[in-house]
Amino acid sequence: MKRWLVILSLLVILLAVNSLAFGANGIINVSMNGNKVQVKEVGVLLDGQAFVSDVPSFIYVDRTLVPVRFVAERLGAKVGWDQSTKTATILHDNNEIKLTIDSNKVVVNNQTRTLDKNSIPKLVTFSNKDSRTMVPVRFVSEVLGYEVGWDENNQIPYINSPDGGIEVPDLNPPITPGSGENEENVGTTTISNIQVVKGSTSKHRVVINSDAAIEYDALFLPDSNKLVVDIKDSKLKTSAGNTPGDIRVNDEFINRVTYSQYDINPYITRIVIELDDEYDYEFYTSSDGKTTTITFEEYEFNGITVEKVDGKDALVIEDVENVQYNVLQLKSPERIVIDLFDTNLTEKTYEYDVQTGFIKKARVSQFAGDTNYSSNDRIVRIVLDVMDGVSNPNVSIERDGDNLVITPQKSIWEFVTYDNNYNDKYISIKNNDKTKYDVVYDSDLKKMDITIPSEDTDLVKGITTISDNFIEYIQVTENNDYTIVSITFKRGIEYEVLSSRSTEKIELVVRRDSSIPFTDKTIVIDAGHGGKDPGAISPNGTREKDVNLQIALKTQSLLEGLGYNVIMTRTDDTFVDLYERANIANRNGADIFVSIHHNSTLNNAINGLEILYCPRDQGKGKTEEQYPLADVVRKGIIASTKGADRGVIQRPGLVVIRETNMPAVLVEVGYLSNAQEEARIRDGNYQNLVVQGLVNGIQNYFEMN
């Protein structure tokens, strides 16, 4: 008998399971006895706690109705239903309870008890067409002797256990000095916001914001399609305080999200997500742990491979059926970007060697989003790095079952390779078969013609613009039975044929004509700041304008010693307008522009070289790619100084590198805010290393071009 009392107690506990929120007050439509009625949804407290059920509890007349089947099944009992008598039978071990719809008689272990007219069980049909046997919470008092009451402050019914329940907690208790509030917050995470967000597509996701990383338990209830998330050791404190929340969504996946302070000993915040069906879900946490996102039926990126598709080499992304995507083309250097929406990165590989066509490799990241997208998007960004010298590359993207197939559009790059990473440039042409060929170079036209029998090649006719400061363009034409590959160079070259006279792969190495001197090159050196503009000032008083000028003058001296024509924007401590600095370079038809600067930041641990440039398509009057100069200068200085390398950075907003017509870079030599680096910058020997590396980079740039 004692065990049965325990079971009955559990039954009562689960009778209180109805809604997450302590007082959800939405109006819902239900049907009882064939009549449609509007009722007020409400939560129920058992010993001060709320529970979740598959259908909501609600107030009808003066009674709060709760689902009895959910109650019984949650404690492991079996529930039977006799349609002919409309009687629900609850069985557990040797005990039995019988409830009949619209009857005031309930049978407990063959003993009949009578309920008052307002406590009679009802068959209720909800708006989703689900029907449940609902019984008033007063049933608990009438049958089992529990204390049932109504809390006026919080406007919710409550049930207290027979052995002495607890007081209904004040959901917004006052904090008084010495109340122990600080003690109970120790180790407790604050949940500052729970929201349902939508990005650029129609999918919603649940976002939890907290002041620290959270720990949680998640349980999916298949009978009701609810995901219950309990956040451990957490206090709900949103902009509305600890008031429960109820978010109606009604999209293709999520119907509703409710949340509340589920428990206070220990503190638990509970979130219940009502879904339209059983869906795959995942939790993702930000790097700082303060944002947790719950997603449903989103895609996972599991890698990218090269495969033959319809006889062509293509990149394949598997298991992303119907994924929405966006394609961008970026310049300086050339890249193709494919953004996959509602996709999450699971692979730890972030770079893939997938060379095919004009594509060198693929880089992958979980993209945080920018002004092009919603801040709520979850995007996997795929960056396809393009071979040097290729301009305006294109890909076709098609769906093949569950896969996404990315194919480089047919171009000469299926057959031609061009490596422009070194002073020696390597060019190769792949033929269909072993064949003879001819190579002729016209030094006056700076043009090389490679003639191949048309039957031995599938080269695509047309012009491909390179514009990499070495090759102007490559043109493929046909003349009778021969295909001619014409390469037009920007400057005179020397070349050497590496392949045999009859081969499947024609290979050449080309380089700048060593007989052409550099002395016809004009370089503008700009010492940043000056005069009334000191630039950055270190904690030790070092002024940026002074060290800028020191390095600029040393660079001038070394370049002029090598025969270059050098123009300075300033040679002493004078102020020069930013636009005038750019105009000096433009008026003199400079070949390159180099601005010398030094950095500073509040974080004195940061140090290292940075090279800034403005991409060609974002500059004023620029016709040449800007990145190659920036990259070769960076390599030259790092090789000389062995200092920290902070890379090449796009900064199109800087006047001196935006307004100049020619290739231009701004060199941030180092950080004056870092004491160790400041000491090196002030040292004459270190300055000499910087200058030598800078000049080496400039010379390498001219040799490359």
C-alpha positions as CSV (number, residue, x, y, z in Angstrom):
1,M,0.0,0.0,0.0
2,K,2.9,2.3,0.8
3,R,4.4,1.8,-2.6
4,W,1.0,2.6,-4.2
5,L,0.9,5.8,-2.3
6,V,4.3,6.6,-3.7
7,I,2.9,5.9,-7.2
8,L,-0.1,8.0,-6.6
9,S,2.2,10.8,-5.4
10,L,4.2,10.6,-8.6
11,L,0.9,10.6,-10.5
12,V,0.0,13.9,-8.8
13,I,3.5,15.3,-9.6
14,L,3.1,14.6,-13.2
15,L,-0.5,15.9,-13.2
16,A,1.2,19.2,-12.6
17,V,3.2,18.8,-15.8
18,N,1.6,21.1,-18.3
19,S,3.7,24.1,-19.5
20,L,7.1,25.5,-19.2
21,A,6.0,29.0,-18.4
22,F,4.8,30.0,-14.9
23,G,1.6,31.6,-16.1
24,A,1.5,31.5,-19.8
25,N,-1.5,33.5,-20.6
26,G,-2.2,32.9,-24.2
27,I,-5.8,32.3,-25.5
28,I,-6.1,29.0,-27.3
29,N,-9.0,27.3,-29.2
30,V,-10.2,23.8,-28.1
31,S,-13.2,21.6,-28.7
32,M,-15.2,19.9,-25.9
33,N,-18.4,17.9,-26.3
34,G,-18.5,19.1,-29.9
35,N,-18.4,22.8,-29.0
36,K,-15.6,25.1,-29.9
37,V,-14.5,27.2,-26.9
38,Q,-11.7,29.7,-26.2
39,V,-9.7,29.0,-23.0
40,K,-6.9,30.6,-21.2
41,E,-3.6,28.7,-21.2
42,V,-2.0,28.5,-17.7
43,G,0.9,26.8,-15.9
44,V,0.7,24.7,-12.8
45,L,3.2,24.5,-9.9
46,L,3.9,21.4,-8.0
47,D,5.8,22.1,-4.8
48,G,6.9,25.4,-6.4
49,Q,8.1,23.9,-9.7
50,A,6.6,23.9,-13.2
51,F,6.7,20.9,-15.6
52,V,6.3,20.3,-19.3
53,S,3.5,18.3,-21.0
54,D,2.7,17.5,-24.6
55,V,-0.4,19.7,-24.6
56,P,-1.0,22.8,-22.6
57,S,-3.1,23.0,-19.5
58,F,-5.8,25.7,-19.4
59,I,-8.6,27.3,-17.3
60,Y,-12.1,26.2,-18.1
61,V,-15.0,27.8,-16.1
62,D,-13.3,27.8,-12.7
63,R,-11.1,24.8,-13.1
64,T,-7.6,24.2,-14.4
65,L,-7.5,21.2,-16.7
66,V,-4.4,19.0,-17.2
67,P,-3.8,15.9,-19.4
68,V,-4.1,12.6,-17.6
69,R,-2.5,10.3,-20.2
70,F,0.7,12.3,-20.2
71,V,0.7,12.2,-16.4
72,A,0.4,8.4,-16.3
73,E,2.9,7.6,-19.0
74,R,5.5,9.8,-17.5
75,L,5.5,7.6,-14.3
76,G,5.8,4.4,-16.3
77,A,2.2,3.3,-16.0
78,K,0.2,1.7,-18.9
79,V,-2.9,3.5,-20.1
80,G,-5.8,1.8,-21.8
81,W,-8.7,3.3,-23.6
82,D,-12.2,1.8,-24.0
83,Q,-13.8,3.7,-26.9
84,S,-17.2,2.1,-26.2
85,T,-17.4,3.5,-22.6
86,K,-14.9,6.3,-23.1
87,T,-13.0,5.1,-20.1
88,A,-9.3,5.5,-19.5
89,T,-7.7,2.8,-17.4
90,I,-4.3,3.4,-15.7
91,L,-2.4,0.3,-14.6
92,H,0.7,0.1,-12.5
93,D,1.7,-3.2,-10.9
94,N,-1.5,-4.5,-9.3
95,N,-3.1,-1.1,-9.0
96,E,-5.8,0.4,-11.2
97,I,-7.6,3.7,-11.7
98,K,-10.5,4.1,-14.1
99,L,-11.7,7.5,-15.4
100,T,-14.7,7.9,-17.6
101,I,-15.3,11.0,-19.8
102,D,-18.2,13.2,-18.6
103,S,-18.6,11.0,-15.5
104,N,-18.3,12.1,-11.9
105,K,-17.4,8.6,-10.9
106,V,-13.8,7.5,-10.6
107,V,-12.8,3.9,-9.5
108,V,-9.6,3.5,-7.5
109,N,-8.7,-0.2,-6.8
110,N,-12.4,-1.1,-7.2
111,Q,-13.5,1.6,-4.9
112,T,-15.8,4.2,-6.4
113,R,-15.5,7.8,-5.5
114,T,-17.6,10.8,-6.6
115,L,-16.3,14.0,-8.1
116,D,-18.1,17.3,-8.0
117,K,-19.6,18.6,-11.3
118,N,-16.6,20.8,-12.1
119,S,-14.1,18.1,-11.6
120,I,-15.4,15.7,-14.2
121,P,-12.9,14.4,-16.9
122,K,-13.3,15.9,-20.4
123,L,-12.2,14.8,-23.8
124,V,-10.6,17.9,-25.3
125,T,-9.5,18.4,-29.0
126,F,-6.8,20.9,-29.6
127,S,-6.2,23.1,-32.7
128,N,-3.6,20.5,-34.0
129,K,-6.4,17.9,-34.0
130,D,-4.8,16.0,-31.1
131,S,-7.4,14.9,-28.5
132,R,-6.6,14.3,-24.8
133,T,-8.4,13.2,-21.7
134,M,-8.2,16.3,-19.4
135,V,-8.9,16.3,-15.7
136,P,-9.1,19.3,-13.4
137,V,-6.3,19.7,-10.9
138,R,-9.1,19.7,-8.3
139,F,-9.1,15.9,-9.1
140,V,-5.9,15.7,-7.2
141,S,-7.6,17.1,-4.1
142,E,-10.8,15.1,-4.5
143,V,-9.1,11.7,-5.1
144,L,-5.7,11.8,-3.5
145,G,-6.0,14.4,-0.8
146,Y,-3.4,16.9,-2.1
147,E,-3.6,20.6,-1.2
148,V,-4.6,22.6,-4.3
149,G,-4.8,26.4,-4.4
150,W,-4.4,29.6,-6.4
151,D,-1.6,32.0,-6.1
152,E,-3.0,35.5,-6.6
153,N,0.5,37.2,-6.9
154,N,1.6,35.0,-9.8
155,Q,-1.9,34.1,-11.2
156,I,-1.2,30.3,-11.3
157,P,-2.6,27.2,-9.6
158,Y,-0.4,25.2,-7.3
159,I,-0.3,21.7,-5.8
160,N,1.4,20.9,-2.5
161,S,2.4,17.4,-1.5
162,P,0.4,15.7,1.3
163,D,3.6,15.5,3.5
164,G,3.7,19.3,3.6
165,G,4.4,21.2,0.5
166,I,6.3,24.4,0.1
167,E,5.2,27.9,-0.2
168,V,4.7,29.2,-3.8
169,P,7.9,31.2,-4.5
170,D,7.7,34.9,-5.2
171,L,9.0,35.0,-8.8
172,N,10.6,38.5,-8.2
173,P,11.8,38.4,-4.6
174,P,13.3,41.6,-3.2
175,I,17.0,41.6,-2.4
176,T,17.9,42.9,1.0
177,P,21.4,43.4,2.5
178,G,22.7,40.2,4.0
179,S,20.2,38.1,2.2
180,G,22.9,35.9,0.7
181,E,22.3,36.9,-2.9
182,N,26.0,37.1,-3.6
183,E,26.6,33.7,-2.1
184,E,23.9,32.0,-4.2
185,N,25.3,33.6,-7.4
186,V,28.7,31.9,-6.9
187,G,29.1,29.5,-9.9
188,T,25.8,30.6,-11.4
189,T,25.5,31.6,-15.0
190,T,23.1,34.4,-15.9
191,I,20.9,33.9,-18.9
192,S,20.5,37.4,-20.3
193,N,18.4,36.6,-23.4
194,I,16.6,33.8,-25.2
195,Q,15.4,34.6,-28.7
196,V,14.3,33.0,-31.9
197,V,16.1,34.5,-34.9
198,K,16.0,34.1,-38.6
199,G,18.8,34.8,-41.0
200,S,18.8,35.3,-44.8
201,T,16.7,32.2,-45.3
202,S,13.4,31.1,-43.9
203,K,14.9,28.9,-41.1
204,H,14.7,29.9,-37.5
205,R,17.1,29.0,-34.8
206,V,17.1,29.5,-31.0
207,V,19.9,31.7,-29.5
208,I,20.8,31.7,-25.8
209,N,22.9,34.6,-24.5
210,S,24.7,34.2,-21.2
211,D,27.5,35.8,-19.3
212,A,29.6,32.6,-19.3
213,A,29.6,29.2,-21.0
214,I,26.6,27.1,-20.1
215,E,26.1,23.4,-19.3
216,Y,22.9,21.8,-20.3
217,D,20.9,18.6,-20.7
218,A,18.7,18.1,-23.7
219,L,15.9,15.6,-24.0
220,F,13.6,15.1,-27.0
221,L,10.0,13.9,-26.3
222,P,8.9,12.0,-29.4
223,D,5.3,11.7,-28.4
224,S,4.9,15.5,-28.3
225,N,7.8,16.6,-30.6
226,K,9.3,18.8,-27.8
227,L,12.9,19.4,-27.2
228,V,13.5,20.2,-23.5
229,V,16.7,22.0,-22.6
230,D,17.7,22.4,-18.9
231,I,20.5,24.8,-18.4
232,K,22.4,23.9,-15.2
233,D,23.3,26.4,-12.5
234,S,21.7,29.3,-14.3
235,K,19.5,32.2,-13.4
236,L,17.1,33.7,-15.8
237,K,17.6,37.5,-15.9
238,T,16.5,38.9,-19.2
239,S,15.3,42.5,-19.9
240,A,12.0,41.4,-18.3
241,G,13.7,40.1,-15.2
242,N,13.0,36.4,-14.5
243,T,9.5,36.5,-16.0
244,P,8.8,33.5,-18.1
245,G,8.8,33.9,-21.9
246,D,6.5,32.5,-24.6
247,I,7.6,33.0,-28.3
248,R,5.2,31.9,-31.0
249,V,7.1,31.0,-34.2
250,N,4.9,28.7,-36.4
251,D,7.5,28.1,-39.2
252,E,8.2,24.9,-41.0
253,F,10.1,23.5,-38.0
254,I,9.4,25.4,-34.8
255,N,5.9,26.1,-33.5
256,R,6.7,27.7,-30.2
257,V,9.5,28.3,-27.6
258,T,8.8,28.8,-23.9
259,Y,11.2,29.3,-21.1
260,S,11.3,30.0,-17.3
261,Q,13.2,29.7,-14.1
262,Y,12.4,26.0,-13.7
263,D,14.1,25.5,-10.4
264,I,15.9,27.5,-7.8
265,N,17.5,24.7,-5.7
266,P,19.7,24.2,-7.7
267,Y,19.1,27.0,-10.2
268,I,17.9,25.6,-13.6
269,T,16.6,27.6,-16.6
270,R,14.3,25.4,-18.7
271,I,13.6,26.0,-22.4
272,V,11.0,24.0,-24.3
273,I,10.9,24.0,-28.0
274,E,7.7,22.7,-29.6
275,L,8.5,21.3,-33.1
276,D,6.3,20.4,-36.0
277,D,7.9,16.9,-36.2
278,E,11.0,15.0,-35.0
279,Y,14.0,16.9,-36.5
280,D,17.7,16.6,-36.2
281,Y,19.1,19.3,-33.9
282,E,22.5,20.6,-33.0
283,F,24.0,22.9,-30.4
284,Y,26.8,25.3,-31.4
285,T,28.7,27.5,-29.0
286,S,30.6,30.7,-29.8
287,S,34.4,30.9,-29.1
288,D,33.8,32.9,-25.9
289,G,31.0,30.5,-24.7
290,K,28.5,33.3,-24.3
291,T,26.3,32.5,-27.2
292,T,24.7,29.1,-27.7
293,T,22.7,28.4,-30.9
294,I,20.3,25.5,-31.4
295,T,19.7,24.7,-35.0
296,F,17.2,22.3,-36.7
297,E,17.6,20.4,-39.9
298,E,20.7,22.4,-40.9
299,Y,23.4,21.2,-43.1
300,E,26.9,19.9,-42.1
301,F,29.9,20.6,-44.2
302,N,32.0,17.4,-44.2
303,G,34.7,18.2,-46.7
304,I,35.3,18.8,-50.4
305,T,36.7,16.4,-52.9
306,V,37.8,16.3,-56.6
307,E,35.7,13.9,-58.7
308,K,34.9,13.1,-62.3
309,V,31.4,14.3,-63.0
310,D,30.1,13.8,-66.6
311,G,33.7,13.4,-67.7
312,K,34.9,16.6,-66.2
313,D,37.0,17.3,-63.1
314,A,34.8,19.0,-60.5
315,L,34.7,19.9,-56.8
316,V,32.0,17.9,-54.9
317,I,30.4,18.8,-51.6
318,E,28.3,15.9,-50.3
319,D,25.0,15.7,-48.3
320,V,23.9,19.3,-48.8
321,E,20.7,18.7,-50.7
322,N,18.7,21.9,-51.3
323,V,21.2,24.1,-49.5
324,Q,20.9,27.7,-50.5
325,Y,24.1,29.4,-51.5
326,N,25.6,32.7,-52.8
327,V,28.6,33.2,-55.1
328,L,30.9,36.2,-54.9
329,Q,34.0,37.1,-57.0
330,L,36.8,38.9,-55.1
331,K,39.8,40.7,-56.6
332,S,43.4,41.3,-55.5
333,P,44.0,38.5,-55.6
334,E,41.4,36.7,-57.7
335,R,39.1,34.4,-55.6
336,I,35.7,32.8,-56.0
337,V,33.6,32.7,-52.8
338,I,30.7,30.3,-52.3
339,D,28.7,30.9,-49.1
340,L,26.5,28.0,-47.9
341,F,23.6,29.1,-45.8
342,D,22.2,27.2,-42.8
343,T,25.4,25.2,-42.8
344,N,27.8,24.3,-39.9
345,L,31.4,23.3,-40.2
346,T,32.2,20.0,-38.6
347,E,35.5,19.2,-40.3
348,K,38.8,20.3,-38.7
349,T,40.4,20.6,-42.1
350,Y,40.2,24.2,-43.2
351,E,42.4,24.0,-46.4
352,Y,41.9,21.5,-49.2
353,D,44.4,20.6,-52.0
354,V,41.8,20.4,-54.8
355,Q,43.7,21.8,-57.8
356,T,41.5,21.5,-60.8
357,G,41.2,23.8,-63.8
358,F,42.2,27.3,-62.7
359,I,41.5,26.5,-59.0
360,K,44.7,26.1,-56.9
361,K,43.1,25.2,-53.5
362,A,40.0,25.6,-51.4
363,R,39.8,27.3,-47.9
364,V,36.9,26.8,-45.6
365,S,35.6,28.6,-42.5
366,Q,32.6,29.2,-40.4
367,F,31.9,32.7,-41.6
368,A,30.7,35.2,-39.0
369,G,28.8,37.3,-41.6
370,D,29.3,40.9,-42.8
371,T,27.2,43.7,-44.2
372,N,26.2,41.4,-47.1
373,Y,24.2,39.1,-44.8
374,S,22.2,39.0,-41.6
375,S,24.1,38.8,-38.4
376,N,21.9,35.7,-37.6
377,D,23.2,33.7,-40.5
378,R,25.2,30.5,-40.0
379,I,27.3,30.3,-43.1
380,V,30.1,28.0,-44.2
381,R,32.4,30.1,-46.6
382,I,34.4,28.3,-49.3
383,V,37.1,30.4,-50.9
384,L,38.5,29.0,-54.1
385,D,42.0,30.4,-54.7
386,V,42.7,31.1,-58.4
387,M,45.9,30.5,-60.2
388,D,48.1,33.5,-60.7
389,G,47.4,35.5,-63.8
390,V,43.8,34.3,-64.3
391,S,41.3,37.1,-64.5
392,N,37.5,36.9,-64.3
393,P,37.3,33.1,-63.5
394,N,33.9,31.5,-63.5
395,V,32.4,28.3,-62.2
396,S,29.2,26.4,-62.8
397,I,27.3,25.1,-59.7
398,E,24.8,22.3,-60.1
399,R,23.0,19.9,-57.8
400,D,23.5,16.1,-58.3
401,G,21.2,14.3,-55.8
402,D,22.3,15.3,-52.4
403,N,25.6,16.8,-53.6
404,L,26.7,20.2,-54.9
405,V,29.0,20.0,-57.9
406,I,31.3,23.0,-58.7
407,T,32.9,22.9,-62.1
408,P,35.4,25.4,-63.4
409,Q,34.1,26.8,-66.6
410,K,36.0,25.6,-69.6
411,S,38.9,27.8,-70.4
412,I,42.6,27.6,-71.4
413,W,43.4,26.7,-67.8
414,E,42.2,23.2,-68.4
415,F,45.3,22.8,-70.6
416,V,47.6,25.7,-69.6
417,T,49.5,26.2,-66.3
418,Y,51.3,29.4,-65.4
419,D,53.4,29.8,-62.2
420,N,54.3,33.4,-61.5
421,N,55.6,32.9,-57.9
422,Y,59.3,33.3,-58.8
423,N,61.7,35.3,-61.0
424,D,61.5,32.4,-63.4
425,K,58.0,32.0,-64.7
426,Y,56.9,28.5,-65.7
427,I,54.4,27.9,-68.5
428,S,53.1,24.5,-69.7
429,I,50.6,23.4,-72.3
430,K,49.0,19.9,-72.1
431,N,48.2,18.3,-75.4
432,N,46.0,15.3,-76.3
433,D,48.8,13.3,-77.6
434,K,52.6,13.4,-78.2
435,T,53.1,16.0,-80.8
436,K,55.6,18.4,-82.4
437,Y,55.4,22.1,-81.9
438,D,57.1,25.4,-82.7
439,V,58.0,28.3,-80.4
440,V,58.8,31.8,-81.9
441,Y,59.4,35.0,-79.9
442,D,59.2,38.5,-81.4
443,S,61.2,40.9,-79.1
444,D,59.8,44.0,-80.8
445,L,56.2,43.0,-80.2
446,K,57.1,41.2,-76.9
447,K,55.0,38.3,-78.2
448,M,55.6,34.5,-78.2
449,D,53.7,32.2,-80.6
450,I,53.5,28.5,-79.8
451,T,52.1,26.5,-82.8
452,I,50.5,23.1,-82.3
453,P,48.7,20.8,-84.7
454,S,45.0,21.3,-84.0
455,E,44.3,17.6,-84.0
456,D,46.5,17.2,-81.0
457,T,44.9,19.9,-78.7
458,D,41.5,20.9,-77.3
459,L,42.6,24.4,-76.4
460,V,39.6,26.8,-76.4
461,K,39.8,29.7,-78.9
462,G,39.6,33.2,-77.4
463,I,41.5,35.8,-75.4
464,T,42.3,35.4,-71.7
465,T,43.5,38.6,-70.0
466,I,46.2,38.1,-67.4
467,S,47.4,41.6,-66.4
468,D,49.7,40.5,-63.7
469,N,52.5,42.9,-64.7
470,F,54.3,40.2,-66.6
471,I,51.9,38.8,-69.2
472,E,49.3,41.1,-70.8
473,Y,47.1,38.4,-72.3
474,I,47.1,34.9,-73.9
475,Q,45.2,34.5,-77.2
476,V,44.3,31.1,-78.9
477,T,43.6,31.1,-82.6
478,E,43.4,28.6,-85.4
479,N,45.1,28.8,-88.8
480,N,44.3,26.0,-91.2
481,D,45.3,22.8,-89.4
482,Y,47.2,24.5,-86.6
483,T,46.3,26.1,-83.3
484,I,48.4,29.1,-82.2
485,V,48.9,30.1,-78.6
486,S,50.1,33.7,-78.6
487,I,51.4,35.1,-75.3
488,T,51.8,38.9,-75.2
489,F,54.2,40.1,-72.5
490,K,54.3,43.6,-70.9
491,R,58.1,43.8,-71.1
492,G,60.9,42.1,-72.9
493,I,61.7,38.5,-71.8
494,E,64.2,35.7,-72.2
495,Y,63.0,32.1,-72.5
496,E,64.1,28.5,-72.5
497,V,62.1,25.5,-73.8
498,L,62.4,22.7,-71.2
499,S,60.4,20.0,-73.0
500,S,61.6,17.8,-75.9
501,R,60.7,18.6,-79.5
502,S,57.9,16.0,-79.5
503,T,55.9,15.8,-76.3
504,E,52.4,15.6,-74.7
505,K,53.3,18.5,-72.4
506,I,55.1,21.7,-73.7
507,E,57.1,23.3,-70.9
508,L,58.9,26.7,-71.0
509,V,60.6,29.0,-68.5
510,V,60.5,32.7,-69.1
511,R,62.1,35.6,-67.2
512,R,62.7,39.3,-67.6
513,D,65.2,40.3,-70.2
514,S,68.3,40.9,-68.1
515,S,69.7,43.3,-70.7
516,I,67.0,45.9,-69.9
517,P,68.1,48.1,-67.1
518,F,65.9,49.2,-64.2
519,T,67.1,52.9,-64.3
520,D,64.0,53.9,-66.2
521,K,61.9,53.1,-63.1
522,T,60.5,56.0,-61.0
523,I,59.8,55.2,-57.3
524,V,58.0,57.7,-55.0
525,I,59.0,57.2,-51.3
526,D,56.5,58.8,-48.8
527,A,57.6,59.5,-45.2
528,G,54.3,59.5,-43.4
529,H,53.1,62.4,-41.2
530,G,55.5,65.3,-40.6
531,G,55.4,68.9,-39.4
532,K,52.3,69.6,-37.3
533,D,51.3,65.9,-37.6
534,P,53.6,63.8,-35.3
535,G,51.7,60.5,-36.0
536,A,51.9,58.0,-33.2
537,I,54.0,58.8,-30.1
538,S,55.4,55.9,-28.0
539,P,55.3,55.9,-24.2
540,N,59.0,56.8,-24.3
541,G,58.3,59.8,-26.5
542,T,59.4,58.4,-29.9
543,R,57.5,60.3,-32.6
544,E,56.4,58.3,-35.6
545,K,57.1,61.1,-38.1
546,D,60.8,61.1,-37.1
547,V,61.4,57.3,-37.6
548,N,59.3,57.4,-40.8
549,L,61.7,60.0,-42.2
550,Q,64.8,58.2,-41.1
551,I,63.8,55.0,-42.9
552,A,62.5,56.9,-46.0
553,L,65.8,58.8,-46.4
554,K,67.9,55.6,-46.1
555,T,65.6,53.9,-48.7
556,Q,66.1,56.8,-51.0
557,S,69.9,56.5,-50.7
558,L,70.0,52.8,-51.4
559,L,67.6,53.0,-54.4
560,E,69.4,55.9,-56.0
561,G,72.7,54.0,-55.6
562,L,71.2,51.2,-57.6
563,G,70.2,53.6,-60.4
564,Y,66.5,54.2,-59.7
565,N,64.8,57.6,-60.1
566,V,63.5,58.3,-56.6
567,I,61.1,61.1,-55.7
568,M,60.4,62.0,-52.1
569,T,57.2,63.5,-50.8
570,R,59.2,65.2,-48.0
571,T,62.9,65.2,-47.0
572,D,62.5,67.2,-43.7
573,D,60.1,67.8,-40.9
574,T,57.3,69.4,-43.0
575,F,53.6,68.8,-43.3
576,V,52.3,67.5,-46.7
577,D,48.6,67.0,-47.4
578,L,47.6,63.4,-48.0
579,Y,46.1,64.1,-51.4
580,E,49.2,66.1,-52.4
581,R,51.4,63.1,-51.6
582,A,49.3,61.0,-54.1
583,N,49.3,63.8,-56.6
584,I,53.2,63.9,-56.5
585,A,53.3,60.3,-57.6
586,N,50.6,60.7,-60.3
587,R,52.1,63.9,-61.8
588,N,55.5,62.2,-62.1
589,G,54.2,59.0,-63.6
590,A,55.7,56.9,-60.9
591,D,56.0,53.2,-61.4
592,I,55.4,52.4,-57.7
593,F,54.5,54.4,-54.6
594,V,55.8,53.3,-51.1
595,S,54.6,55.1,-47.9
596,I,56.6,54.5,-44.7
597,H,54.7,54.4,-41.4
598,H,54.8,52.9,-37.9
599,N,51.9,51.4,-35.8
600,S,50.6,51.9,-32.3
601,T,47.8,50.3,-30.2
602,L,46.5,50.1,-26.6
603,N,47.6,46.5,-26.5
604,N,51.3,46.8,-25.9
605,A,51.9,43.1,-26.6
606,I,51.1,43.4,-30.3
607,N,54.1,43.7,-32.6
608,G,55.1,43.0,-36.2
609,L,55.2,44.2,-39.8
610,E,52.0,45.0,-41.7
611,I,51.7,45.8,-45.4
612,L,48.5,47.7,-46.4
613,Y,47.2,48.1,-50.0
614,C,44.1,49.2,-51.9
615,P,42.6,46.6,-54.3
616,R,42.7,47.8,-58.0
617,D,38.9,47.9,-58.3
618,Q,38.5,50.1,-55.2
619,G,41.2,52.6,-56.1
620,K,41.1,55.8,-58.2
621,G,42.5,55.3,-61.7
622,K,44.3,52.1,-61.0
623,T,44.9,49.7,-63.9
624,E,47.3,47.2,-62.3
625,E,46.8,44.7,-59.5
626,Q,48.1,46.0,-56.2
627,Y,48.5,42.9,-54.2
628,P,51.7,41.6,-55.9
629,L,53.7,44.6,-54.8
630,A,52.4,44.4,-51.2
631,D,53.2,40.7,-51.0
632,V,56.7,40.9,-52.4
633,V,57.6,43.9,-50.1
634,R,56.4,41.9,-47.1
635,K,58.5,38.9,-48.1
636,G,61.6,41.0,-48.6
637,I,61.4,42.8,-45.2
638,I,60.6,39.7,-43.2
639,A,63.4,37.8,-44.9
640,S,65.8,40.6,-43.9
641,T,64.7,41.4,-40.4
642,K,63.3,37.9,-39.3
643,G,60.7,40.0,-37.5
644,A,57.0,39.2,-36.7
645,D,54.8,39.0,-39.8
646,R,51.2,40.3,-39.5
647,G,50.5,39.9,-43.2
648,V,49.1,41.9,-46.1
649,I,45.9,43.8,-45.3
650,Q,43.4,45.5,-47.6
651,R,42.8,49.2,-46.5
652,P,41.0,50.9,-49.4
653,G,40.1,53.9,-47.2
654,L,43.7,55.2,-46.9
655,V,44.1,58.2,-49.2
656,V,47.7,57.8,-50.3
657,I,47.3,54.2,-51.5
658,R,43.8,54.8,-52.9
659,E,44.4,58.0,-54.9
660,T,47.6,56.9,-56.5
661,N,47.3,55.5,-60.1
662,M,50.2,53.1,-59.9
663,P,50.8,50.1,-57.6
664,A,51.1,51.5,-54.1
665,V,51.7,50.1,-50.6
666,L,51.8,51.5,-47.1
667,V,54.5,49.8,-44.9
668,E,53.7,49.7,-41.2
669,V,57.3,48.8,-40.0
670,G,56.3,47.9,-36.5
671,Y,54.5,49.0,-33.3
672,L,55.9,51.9,-31.3
673,S,53.5,50.9,-28.5
674,N,55.6,47.7,-27.9
675,A,58.7,48.5,-25.9
676,Q,60.9,45.8,-27.5
677,E,59.9,46.6,-31.0
678,E,60.3,50.4,-30.4
679,A,63.9,49.8,-29.3
680,R,64.6,47.9,-32.5
681,I,62.9,50.6,-34.6
682,R,65.2,53.3,-33.0
683,D,68.3,51.2,-33.7
684,G,70.2,52.3,-36.8
685,N,71.3,48.7,-37.7
686,Y,67.7,47.4,-37.5
687,Q,66.6,50.3,-39.7
688,N,69.2,49.2,-42.2
689,L,67.8,45.7,-42.3
690,V,64.3,47.1,-42.9
691,V,65.5,49.3,-45.7
692,Q,67.5,46.4,-47.3
693,G,64.5,44.1,-47.2
694,L,62.2,46.8,-48.6
695,V,64.6,47.5,-51.5
696,N,65.0,43.7,-52.1
697,G,61.2,43.5,-52.4
698,I,61.0,46.4,-54.8
699,Q,63.7,44.9,-57.0
700,N,62.0,41.5,-56.9
701,Y,58.8,43.2,-57.9
702,F,60.4,44.8,-61.0
703,E,62.1,41.5,-61.9
704,M,58.8,39.7,-61.7
705,N,57.2,42.3,-64.0
